[in-house]
Amino acid sequence: MTNIILICLIFIGFALIIFSVFKKEEAFKLNLDEAKGAELLLNKAIDDADNAIEELNKLCSDAFDEFEEKYQEMLFLYQMIEEKKKEEFSSEENLNFIVSNKEKNKSNYSNPKLKDIRKLQKQGLSIPEIAKKLNMGQGEVKLISELGKGR
């Protein structure tokens, strides 16, 4: 009977070994399935991250394009303002030049007959009398007299 018990125990031991080997293979298969599932989840997360990066790149590109467009508009407006300033400065400069030249012409006007005309005007002579005395036309006397008023 001990032999039978011993044989039964050996047989049970072999059965347990075989059973544990099958369980180990089954557990290994489960671990592989879990690893494959984890790999799929990881690949999906990577794909989602790649899509998010692409969207961010597109958004940044669009924002940069819009910024560049606004920058070009600003440069255009700045150039227009500078041109207007130059035009205004140029027209003011021209106006000042014209006014100063008129003033210079008035103040620098010198006609040798102006002294004679003034002298006769101070004596109370009229323009026709002055014109006759200096042997000049009345318009010429008036013109010289008017141009000489600025002095």
Contacts in CASP RR format, 6 or more apart in sequence:
PFRMAT RR
TARGET T0000
AUTHOR 0000-0000-0000
METHOD contacts of the structure
MODEL  1
MTNIILICLIFIGFALIIFSVFKKEEAFKLNLDEAKGAELLLNKAIDDAD
NAIEELNKLCSDAFDEFEEKYQEMLFLYQMIEEKKKEEFSSEENLNFIVS
NKEKNKSNYSNPKLKDIRKLQKQGLSIPEIAKKLNMGQGEVKLISELGKG
R
106 147 0 8 1.000
106 148 0 8 1.000
106 149 0 8 1.000
106 150 0 8 1.000
106 151 0 8 1.000
107 150 0 8 1.000
107 151 0 8 1.000
109 147 0 8 1.000
109 148 0 8 1.000
109 150 0 8 1.000
109 151 0 8 1.000
111 144 0 8 1.000
111 147 0 8 1.000
111 148 0 8 1.000
113 134 0 8 1.000
113 136 0 8 1.000
113 144 0 8 1.000
114 144 0 8 1.000
114 145 0 8 1.000
114 147 0 8 1.000
114 148 0 8 1.000
114 151 0 8 1.000
116 134 0 8 1.000
117 130 0 8 1.000
117 134 0 8 1.000
117 141 0 8 1.000
117 144 0 8 1.000
117 145 0 8 1.000
118 145 0 8 1.000
120 129 0 8 1.000
120 130 0 8 1.000
120 133 0 8 1.000
120 134 0 8 1.000
121 130 0 8 1.000
121 145 0 8 1.000
125 133 0 8 1.000
127 138 0 8 1.000
127 139 0 8 1.000
127 141 0 8 1.000
127 142 0 8 1.000
127 145 0 8 1.000
128 138 0 8 1.000
130 136 0 8 1.000
130 141 0 8 1.000
131 137 0 8 1.000
131 138 0 8 1.000
131 139 0 8 1.000
131 140 0 8 1.000
131 141 0 8 1.000
134 141 0 8 1.000
END
